[in-house]
Amino acid sequence: QVRMVESGGGLVQPGGSLRLSCAASRTIFSIIHMGWYRQAPGKQRELVARILSVGRTQYADSVKGRFTISRDNAKNTMYLQMDSLKPEDTAVYYCNLMGTVGGTRGDYWGQGTQVTVSS
């Protein structure tokens, strides 16, 4: 069974940094896109950043210049580097992969990791 295991969330002061990781439990064979979403209390889940199959990256306007999405193919892991964090970045962050993992094509989600930005 394919799992996307997230880690790296926590409490950080405004202006601080965190790096989220999302590791697939099986080999990633192909990617339509890989991305990070977030959901704050009382709000809908929104796309934060993603990598398309051709390698092009896209970011929400609210995080451009502060967040960086990347991946390590050898480790079957994707990352979200978050710098200059703001209180409005507080949310549960979810990784998502659309593609083929462990021989099965699907839409895979992480369990979510809490990011809290507060002084």
Secondary structure as the mmCIF struct_conf table of DSSP 4:
data_model
#
loop_
_struct_conf.conf_type_id
_struct_conf.id
_struct_conf.beg_label_comp_id
_struct_conf.beg_label_asym_id
_struct_conf.beg_label_seq_id
_struct_conf.end_label_comp_id
_struct_conf.end_label_asym_id
_struct_conf.end_label_seq_id
STRN STRN1 MET A 4 SER A 7
STRN STRN2 GLY A 10 VAL A 12
TURN_TY1_P TURN_TY1_P1 PRO A 14 GLY A 15
STRN STRN3 LEU A 18 ALA A 24
BEND BEND1 SER A 25 ARG A 26
STRN STRN4 ILE A 28 GLN A 39
TURN_TY1_P TURN_TY1_P2 PRO A 41 GLY A 42
BEND BEND2 LYS A 43 LYS A 43
STRN STRN5 GLU A 46 LEU A 52
TURN_TY1_P TURN_TY1_P3 SER A 53 VAL A 54
BEND BEND3 GLY A 55 GLY A 55
STRN STRN6 THR A 57 TYR A 59
TURN_TY1_P TURN_TY1_P4 ASP A 61 ARG A 66
STRN STRN7 PHE A 67 ASP A 72
HELX_RH_3T_P HELX_RH_3T_P1 ASN A 73 LYS A 75
TURN_TY1_P TURN_TY1_P5 ASN A 76 ASN A 76
STRN STRN8 THR A 77 MET A 82
BEND BEND4 SER A 84 SER A 84
HELX_RH_3T_P HELX_RH_3T_P2 PRO A 87 ASP A 89
STRN STRN9 ALA A 91 VAL A 101
TURN_TY1_P TURN_TY1_P6 GLY A 102 GLY A 103
STRN STRN10 THR A 104 TRP A 109
STRN STRN11 GLY A 110 GLY A 110
STRN STRN12 THR A 113 VAL A 117
#
